[in-house]
Amino acid sequence: MYRPLLDCLTVKPSEIDGLGLFASKDIPAGADLGISHYFILGELIRTPLGGFYNHSDTDANCFTDVRRGCVHLMTKRSIVAGEELTAFYKINPLKK
């Protein structure tokens, strides 16, 4: 069965903006939560994971790691169940 999100993640209303990505279970620091975006022919293609985490300028608990034409969402620190996942991001991390 296809599941676009890991078991430890869920989507629900966010106080930041619209819908957000939340931990449904505790998640350890350094966890790779999956691919949020692909680069195909120079274009950035968003996955379901990439569609729901919100931006944070100051207190992001995740970061994006670009490797092999993909953007991975990684945890910066331990995340507790119920906490919203956020990252500081640009529209296209390959462009300066």
C-alpha positions as CSV (number, residue, x, y, z in Angstrom):
1,M,0.0,0.0,0.0
2,Y,1.3,3.4,-0.9
3,R,1.9,5.8,2.0
4,P,3.2,9.3,1.0
5,L,4.4,10.0,4.6
6,L,6.3,8.0,7.2
7,D,4.3,6.5,10.1
8,C,5.7,9.1,12.4
9,L,4.2,12.0,10.4
10,T,0.7,13.4,10.0
11,V,-0.9,16.5,8.4
12,K,-3.3,18.7,10.3
13,P,-4.2,22.4,10.7
14,S,-1.2,24.6,11.6
15,E,-1.1,27.8,13.6
16,I,1.7,29.0,11.3
17,D,-0.2,28.7,8.0
18,G,-2.9,26.4,6.5
19,L,-2.0,22.7,7.0
20,G,1.3,21.6,8.6
21,L,3.4,18.5,9.0
22,F,3.3,17.2,12.6
23,A,5.0,14.4,14.5
24,S,2.6,11.6,15.4
25,K,5.4,9.8,17.3
26,D,8.6,11.0,18.9
27,I,11.4,11.4,16.2
28,P,15.1,11.3,17.0
29,A,17.6,14.0,16.0
30,G,19.3,13.4,12.7
31,A,16.3,11.4,11.2
32,D,15.8,11.5,7.4
33,L,12.1,12.0,7.0
34,G,12.3,11.5,3.3
35,I,12.4,13.3,0.0
36,S,10.6,16.6,0.0
37,H,11.5,17.7,-3.6
38,Y,13.1,16.3,-6.8
39,F,15.1,18.3,-9.4
40,I,14.0,17.2,-12.9
41,L,15.4,19.1,-15.9
42,G,16.2,22.1,-13.7
43,E,12.7,22.2,-12.2
44,L,11.9,21.7,-8.5
45,I,9.1,19.1,-8.1
46,R,7.4,18.8,-4.7
47,T,6.4,15.5,-3.1
48,P,3.6,15.2,-0.6
49,L,6.1,15.5,2.2
50,G,7.4,18.8,0.7
51,G,3.8,20.2,0.4
52,F,3.1,20.4,4.1
53,Y,6.1,21.4,6.3
54,N,6.1,25.1,7.1
55,H,8.9,27.7,7.0
56,S,10.5,29.1,10.2
57,D,13.0,32.0,10.2
58,T,14.1,31.5,13.7
59,D,13.3,28.2,15.4
60,A,13.3,25.5,12.7
61,N,13.5,22.0,14.0
62,C,14.4,20.5,10.6
63,F,16.6,21.4,7.7
64,T,16.8,20.4,4.1
65,D,19.8,18.5,2.7
66,V,20.3,18.5,-1.1
67,R,21.9,15.4,-2.5
68,R,21.8,13.5,-5.8
69,G,19.1,15.7,-7.3
70,C,16.8,15.4,-4.3
71,V,16.0,17.5,-1.2
72,H,15.7,15.5,2.0
73,L,13.9,16.8,5.1
74,M,16.1,16.0,8.2
75,T,15.5,16.7,11.9
76,K,17.9,19.1,13.6
77,R,17.0,17.9,17.0
78,S,14.6,15.4,18.7
79,I,10.9,16.1,17.9
80,V,8.2,15.2,20.3
81,A,4.8,13.7,19.3
82,G,2.4,16.5,18.4
83,E,5.1,19.1,17.5
84,E,4.9,20.8,14.1
85,L,7.9,20.3,11.8
86,T,9.4,23.4,10.3
87,A,12.5,24.3,8.2
88,F,14.2,27.4,7.0
89,Y,13.9,27.1,3.2
90,K,14.2,28.9,-0.1
91,I,12.0,28.3,-3.1
92,N,14.9,26.6,-4.9
93,P,17.9,25.7,-2.7
94,L,20.1,25.3,-5.8
95,K,19.7,29.0,-6.7
96,K,21.7,31.6,-4.8
